[in-house]
Every structure is written in structure tokens, then in C-alpha cells.
Amino acid sequence: MLEASAEGVPSIIGIENMNQALTYGFLTDTSGYSYHEKDLEFPLLQLRDVIVKCLSLTPKEYEKLSISHRVRARLFSIESSIAVLNSNYEKIEFYNPSEVNLNLFRLQLSIMFEQLTTILGVNKLYYNKIKIEN
């Protein structure tokens, strides 16, 4: 979908795990990095209505929608992603291990618990809920 949008193809969002024919609309009807997860704070639209809207666009309206998809897709480009990662990296506060009271047993227990919940599939419910702020 993002590659199509980057080429200017108006793209309609398919929502993960949605059993009804509902959508958030075009990619350009959303903002931020999350656009296809269920229960986002975007209005739900009938898929049929969005398709009809797309098919009824004039050539000029279609071109405008095409350009806006190209612009929106840039947010997901490698360059943009690197910039976000770099800005977040600069915000990390590194600690001096000699100044921190690190209990090795508690650390190992936390790691084991994290691995266990991943093996059991508990954490998979939360992987897509991470929100990246710019």
C-alpha cells in the first residue's frame, strides 16, 4: 500500500482484523505512523462509499489525491525513518553502570519473564500498539 501510494496511487486502508467492510478511508485520511490497526482514533467509513468516491473523482480531483498520497508516503521513506530514529537516539540518556544499583538476579528474572510471555504469545497482542511520536 505504501509503495503504491509513493507512486501516486490512491490507496484505501484495509483495517487489520476487521470483519466488517469498514475502512479509515484513503491513506491520506489518516496521520502518523499507525493507519491500519483496529481501534485507531479515525472515523470508520463504509468501504463501498470510499470506493464510489474514488471512482467518481474528476481527473483533476484524482491528480490532487494522487499527489497527496505521494506526500503522505514520504513519512514512511527510509530517509524519514532514519531521521526519526536519529532524533530518538539523541534523546536517550545513557547511564553509568557504576552509579546504578543493578540487581543482576532481578534483571535475569525480567528477561526470562519477557521471553516466557513471548513464547506463550502474550506479547504479540501489543506489538502493533506501539506509537511513534515525531
N, C-alpha and C positions, 0 to 999 in steps of 0.2 A: 504494500500500500504506500509506504513512504517513497519507494523508488518510483512508483507511478506518479505520485504527487510531485516529486522532484522534476519529473519530465512534463509537468503541467496537466496531468490527467486528473480531473476532479474525482476525488475518492470518497466513497461513502463508508462510514465506520461500521464494522461488524463488532458487536459487543460480546466479549468472552462470556460463555455460559448463559447466554440469553436465549430462552426458549420461545420468546415471542418475537414477532417481526418488528422490533424496535431498534432504533439507532440514535446516536447523538447528532446525526446529520453528516455533513461533509467534514473532512479533517479540519477545514478552516472554521468550523463552528465550535472548535474546542481550543484550549490553550494549555500551555505547559507540556510536560513530557508524558503524562498519562492521558490516553484518549480512547482506549478500547476496553478498559476494565469495567466490570459491572459495578454499579452503585457510585459512579462519579457524580459530581455536582453539576452536571449539564442536563438540560431538558431532554426528555425522551420524545422522539418523534416516530411516527409511523414510517416504516421503511418505504412503503408504497408511495407515500406523499413526497418523500425526498427524491425517489426515482422519477416521479412525474415532474417534479420541479426541474430536475436536471434535463429531462427530455424536452421541456417547454422553454428552455432558455434561448434567447436570441443569440446570433453569432457574437455580438458584442458582449453580452452578459456572460456567455461561455468563456470568451477570452479573458474577461476580468476574473472569473472564478479560476481559470487555469493559472493566471499569474499569481493569484493569492495562494494557490496550492504550492507553487514553486517557492514562494517566500516562506510559507509555513514549514515546508520540508527542510529548509536550511537549518532550523533549530536542531535537527537530528543528524546533521552532517558531522563528519569526522572532526573538522576544524572546530565546530561549535562544541562538540563533546569534549575535545581536548581543552578548550578554554574553560569549560565548567569544571572539569577535573582539576585543572591547574589552580583555579580560584579556590576550590575547596581544599586542595592540598596546602595552599598558603595559610589557611585558617587553622590548620592542625597545630595544636600545642603539644610539642614533644615533652616528655618528662625525663627526668634524670633518675634512673633506677636506684641510685644510692640514696635519693631523697624520698623514695616511696616505700612504704611498708607493704611489700608484696608477699602475700602468704602463698607459697608455692602449692600447697595442698588445695587451697580454695580455687586457685587458677586451674589446676588439673581437673578438679571436680566440675568446674564450669565448662571446660572443654568437653569432658566426657558427656555431660548432660546435653550440651548442644549437639554433639554427634548422635546421641541416642534419639533425641527428638527428630533429627533429620532422617535417621534410618526409619523411624516409625511413621514418618510423613507428616508430623505435626507442623513443622516449619513451612512446608510447601504452601500452606494456606496464606502465608504472609509475604512471600517473595514479591508478589506484584503490588503490594500495598505501599512500597517504598516510594516516597515522593521526593523528587529532587527540586530543590529551590534554587533559583538563579540569583 
